[in-house]
Each structure stands twice: as structure tokens, then as C-alpha cells.
Amino acid sequence: MHILLVGRGDIIHVQRFLQLALEAGHQVTLVDQHDPKPGGAIGYAFVPYPSRPNVGPLSRFRHMNRLTLRWTRRRLKMIWKKVCPDVVHVQYVDYRAFDCAKAGLHPLVLTLMGVEISRALVDSTDKDLRMAYIETLRRANYITADVQVELDYCQRLAGEILETGLFFYGIDLAKFKPDAQAGAALRAQLGFKSETKIVLSIRRLEPTLGQENILTAFAHAVEGLDFDASLVFLRHHSFITPPRYEQSLLELAQQLGIGHRVRWFDGVANAQMPALYNMADVVVNFPDLDGLPVSLLEAAACKRPTITCALPVYREFLAASAFLAVAPGDTSALGKTLRQVLKGQLPNLQTQLEKNHRLIAERYEQKVCFEKMEKIYQQVARTEV
């Protein structure tokens, strides 16, 4: 099958998906501004996205030159005709999805990489933005997301029945696995003492992902502890951190009296991510708004204790697992649970970690997940015959 893939080539999830497709024997033509395989590969082709770089979100469309938009869509249609793909797959629903829909590319599969549509429209009064999403959804042959509530939102927004289904990128279990030696080596490399308890907040720096609440809860958790504990934040350079957000976190840490306990690390290479999880004594996930983050799957695959808020979008996932879950926004409960983990006061924790690991192995191994997308491709391709 020949896949015309439209997505950010600089994001690891798109890169992994691309590699899985090639390994499965498919031809893939990637359309983007970043080529993740500049050396080429068998079955792979790259075409630059036919638009000015850094176009911005959908809400800026009306400020763009209409001739530029028409040119972009004509070029996309020309690429589609030349490639003659069996399926067009847009990963992340942004201006590229809108362009592909308006250009009439088909059969069209859209993959939401989180809750980007409901997030964009939650407080928006932008009618053009809303109509852009509606038209894009209606023109798609199939829409996937990693949480059912976002698919339900898409149905309501489009005002008609859409072909939808859950899809997870999954993880590489050969890569993400328990490895105490790798964790200890990275701990030493980053200057942590072997006895220091490490709390890892691995999500990108973003207000809706709850770093302020994590800082507050951590301050409660370490109060009066008779051993050393550190909180680690990561800077993800593939994403833009809102202006002054990191500075506001630094100031909050100082106000809470834990500035000396907080460490900040620049984007860790993807190859080091398993060691990063294995270095941690506990992983914390505490967003206000979210899809199903792959970081929960990765932490479970590495058998790391993980505390998460029980967002409604996580309901089915948490029901099948044994993660340590607390109410969204409840920093007191988060701090209490965090303290219990750090002090080793949860006797059934190892049993819970084993259950989570089995769940990931059974449902979220990346090749199993990709096979589901192949079935979706076959389904939409048949509709074109």
C-alpha cells in the first residue's frame, strides 16, 4: 500500500509510525517541512510541504493571502495526483489537515494526537476556526484519536455521523523496559547521588499540563523528610513553551522553598528516554486537559511507580490498570500519595506495577497498534473502489 503521510517529521511519534510502515513493506511519501530520513530509505520518499514555513494555527488563515492558500492546495493536489496513494493520512489536525481536505485529497484519514480540536475551541469565539474544523472533519473518510471523548466531540461538532475509532501509537517494548543499570548510569551522569529520590515530570512545559500543581504537591510531599529528594522537569525543544511560563515555575519553586530541589534538563535524546524513566523513583502526570499520553505507557513499560490525575478521558485506561490515581487538581492528595511512594509506604506497589506492565504488553505494543491502522487503511481504500 502507498501511504501519503502528512505530519511533523520532527516528532518522534510520526517518525516511529513512518518506520513501522516501511518495515511492514508499505511505500510512504512524507509531506512536511522536515525530512526525518535525509539519507533516504527503501520505499520512502520526501516532498516538502508546499507552503511558507511556520504558517501558524488555523485561526490565522484569514490573515493569509488567499492566493497563497490556493497555490498551496493546488500543489497538494498535484502531489496527490503524482503519488497516486492508496490512502492519505494526516497526523495532527491543524492547518495541514484543513489544506488536504480543501484540496480534495482522498481517501483521507485524520489522526488526532491528543485533544487538539476541543482544546482549540474550548474558549474560542472564532467562527472561521470552528467552520474550518467542521469542514475538515466532514471531508475525512476516517478519524482516529486516543480517547473516546474527543471522537464524541468531533461527532457533535460535525453535526453528522463520522467514521471514527480509537488508535494508539503504542510503544517499543524492546526499548522501554526495566533497566536499573541504565537508570543508575544516567543518575550518576546527571550528578544525582545514589540515595536521592527522584520525582520525574516528563511532559512538556505547558500550563494545561499542571507543572504548577506538581510543584505545590512536591513541596507538601518533601516537607520534613529526613532524606534527599529532587523534582526533575524536562525542556522539550520540539514544542514551544509559552512565554515566561518556565520563569513563573522557577519563581513558584522559590516561593515554596524548594528551588534547591528542582532540576531542569534540556531535551533529552530519545534514545535516553528509557534510562530517564528508570532513573526515576516516581513519575508524575497531572494535567488539566489531555488525551492519553504515551508517557504513561512508557513509564508502565519500565515498571516505574506512576501517579496520575484521574481525568475523565483516562477513565477506561485507568479502569483496566493499577496506576496511582488522584482527583484532578487535588494537590493535597497528590502530595500525600507522592510522599507515601517516596517513603515506601505502599506495600502492594510492586503488584500494581506488574499489572500495568502486562496491560501495556497486551494492548499497546507499537506493532500491534500499527496493525490496527493497517485495517483502517484497508477499510477506507475499499470505499474508493
Residue pairs with C-beta under 8 A, 6 or more apart in sequence:
1 26
1 27
1 86
1 87
1 374
1 377
1 378
1 381
2 26
2 27
2 28
2 29
2 83
2 84
2 85
2 86
2 87
3 21
3 26
3 27
3 28
3 29
3 85
3 86
3 87
3 88
3 89
3 377
4 29
4 31
4 79
4 80
4 83
4 85
4 87
4 88
4 89
4 105
5 14
5 17
5 18
5 21
5 28
5 29
5 30
5 31
5 89
5 91
6 30
6 31
6 32
6 49
6 88
6 89
6 90
6 91
6 96
6 97
6 100
7 14
7 17
7 30
7 32
7 89
7 90
7 91
7 92
7 96
8 14
8 32
8 34
8 91
8 92
9 15
9 18
9 30
9 32
9 33
9 34
9 35
9 36
9 46
10 34
10 36
10 238
11 238
12 238
12 270
13 91
13 113
13 169
13 294
14 36
14 91
15 36
16 169
16 172
16 366
17 91
17 169
17 370
17 373
18 28
18 30
18 36
18 37
18 44
20 366
20 367
20 370
21 28
21 370
22 28
22 41
22 42
22 43
22 44
24 370
24 374
25 43
26 43
27 43
27 44
27 45
28 43
28 44
28 45
29 44
29 45
29 46
29 47
29 79
29 83
29 85
30 36
30 44
30 45
30 46
30 47
31 47
31 48
31 49
31 76
31 79
31 96
32 46
32 48
32 49
33 48
33 49
33 53
35 46
37 44
37 46
45 83
47 79
47 83
49 96
50 71
50 72
50 75
50 76
50 79
51 68
51 72
51 99
52 68
55 64
55 95
56 95
57 94
57 95
57 120
58 94
58 95
58 98
58 120
58 128
58 129
58 132
58 133
59 120
59 124
59 126
59 128
59 129
61 69
61 95
61 98
61 128
61 132
62 128
69 99
72 99
73 99
73 102
73 103
74 103
76 99
76 100
76 103
76 105
77 103
77 104
77 105
80 88
80 103
80 105
86 107
86 377
86 381
87 107
87 109
87 377
87 380
87 381
88 100
88 105
88 106
88 107
88 108
88 109
89 109
89 111
89 377
90 96
90 97
90 100
90 108
90 109
90 110
90 111
91 111
91 113
92 111
92 112
92 113
92 116
93 110
93 111
93 112
93 116
93 117
93 133
93 136
94 116
97 110
97 136
98 132
98 133
98 135
98 136
100 108
101 108
101 135
101 136
101 139
101 140
102 135
104 139
106 139
106 141
106 384
107 141
107 142
107 380
107 381
107 383
107 384
108 139
108 140
108 141
108 142
108 380
109 140
109 141
109 142
109 143
109 144
109 376
109 377
109 380
110 136
110 137
110 140
110 142
110 143
110 144
111 143
111 144
111 145
111 167
112 143
112 144
112 145
112 146
112 150
112 154
112 291
113 146
113 291
114 145
114 146
114 150
114 290
114 291
115 145
115 147
115 149
115 150
115 153
115 289
115 290
115 291
115 313
117 133
117 150
117 153
117 154
117 157
118 149
118 150
118 153
119 208
119 289
120 129
120 133
121 129
121 130
121 133
121 157
122 289
124 130
130 157
133 157
134 157
134 158
134 159
137 143
137 154
137 157
137 158
137 162
138 158
138 160
138 162
140 162
140 163
141 163
141 380
141 383
142 163
142 164
142 165
142 376
142 379
142 380
143 151
143 154
143 162
143 163
143 164
143 165
144 151
144 164
144 165
144 166
144 167
144 373
144 376
145 151
145 154
145 164
145 166
145 167
145 291
146 166
146 167
146 168
146 169
146 291
146 292
147 166
147 291
147 292
147 313
147 314
148 166
148 316
149 312
149 313
150 291
150 313
151 162
151 164
151 165
151 166
154 162
154 164
155 161
155 162
155 164
163 380
165 372
165 376
167 369
167 372
167 373
167 376
168 292
168 297
168 363
168 364
168 369
169 294
169 366
169 369
170 297
170 364
170 365
170 366
170 367
170 368
170 369
170 370
171 294
171 297
171 298
171 301
171 360
171 364
171 365
171 366
172 366
173 301
173 360
173 361
173 365
173 366
175 274
176 273
176 274
176 277
176 297
176 298
176 301
176 302
177 274
177 301
177 302
178 278
178 302
178 303
179 274
179 275
179 278
179 302
180 278
182 274
182 275
182 278
183 275
183 277
183 278
183 279
183 280
184 194
184 279
185 275
186 272
186 275
186 276
186 278
186 279
187 194
187 196
187 198
187 279
188 194
190 263
190 265
190 279
192 198
192 230
192 279
193 228
195 227
195 228
196 228
196 229
196 230
197 227
197 228
197 229
197 230
197 281
197 282
197 342
198 229
198 230
198 232
198 279
198 280
198 281
198 282
199 218
199 221
199 229
199 230
199 231
199 232
199 280
199 281
199 282
199 283
199 284
199 338
199 342
200 232
200 276
200 277
200 279
200 280
200 282
200 283
200 284
200 304
201 211
201 214
201 231
201 232
201 233
201 234
201 283
201 284
201 285
201 286
202 234
202 276
202 277
202 283
202 285
202 295
202 299
203 209
203 211
203 234
203 285
203 287
203 293
203 295
204 234
204 236
204 239
204 241
205 211
205 233
205 234
205 235
205 236
205 241
205 242
205 245
205 246
205 249
206 239
206 241
206 242
206 245
207 242
207 245
208 287
208 288
208 289
208 290
209 286
209 287
209 288
209 290
210 286
210 287
210 288
210 309
211 233
211 249
212 248
212 249
212 252
213 286
213 329
213 331
213 334
214 231
214 284
214 286
214 334
215 231
215 249
215 252
215 253
215 256
215 258
215 262
216 252
216 256
216 331
216 335
217 284
217 286
217 331
217 332
217 334
217 335
217 338
218 231
218 258
218 261
218 284
218 335
218 338
219 256
219 257
219 258
219 335
220 331
220 332
220 335
220 336
220 338
220 339
221 229
221 335
221 336
221 338
221 339
221 342
222 229
222 258
222 261
222 339
222 342
225 339
225 342
225 343
229 261
229 342
230 261
230 262
230 263
231 258
231 261
231 262
231 263
232 262
232 263
232 264
232 265
232 280
233 249
233 262
233 263
233 264
233 265
234 264
234 265
234 266
234 267
234 268
234 276
235 241
235 246
235 264
235 265
235 266
235 267
236 267
237 266
237 267
238 267
246 264
250 259
250 262
253 259
253 261
253 262
268 276
273 298
274 298
274 302
277 283
277 298
277 299
277 302
277 304
278 302
278 304
280 304
281 305
281 341
281 342
282 304
282 305
282 306
282 307
282 338
282 341
282 342
283 295
283 299
283 304
283 305
283 306
283 307
284 306
284 307
284 308
284 334
284 338
285 293
285 295
285 296
285 306
285 307
285 308
285 309
286 307
286 308
286 309
286 328
286 334
287 293
287 309
287 311
288 328
288 329
289 311
290 311
290 313
290 314
291 313
292 313
292 314
292 317
296 306
296 308
296 317
296 323
297 360
297 364
299 306
300 306
300 321
300 323
300 353
300 356
300 357
300 359
300 360
301 357
301 360
301 361
303 353
303 354
303 356
303 357
304 353
305 324
305 341
305 346
305 349
305 353
306 323
306 324
306 356
307 323
307 324
307 325
307 326
307 334
307 337
307 338
307 341
308 314
308 318
308 323
308 324
308 325
308 326
309 325
309 326
309 327
309 328
309 329
309 330
309 334
310 318
310 325
310 326
310 327
310 328
311 328
314 325
318 325
320 359
320 363
321 355
321 356
321 359
322 351
322 352
322 353
322 355
322 356
323 352
323 356
324 337
324 341
324 346
324 352
326 333
326 334
326 337
327 333
339 345
340 346
341 349
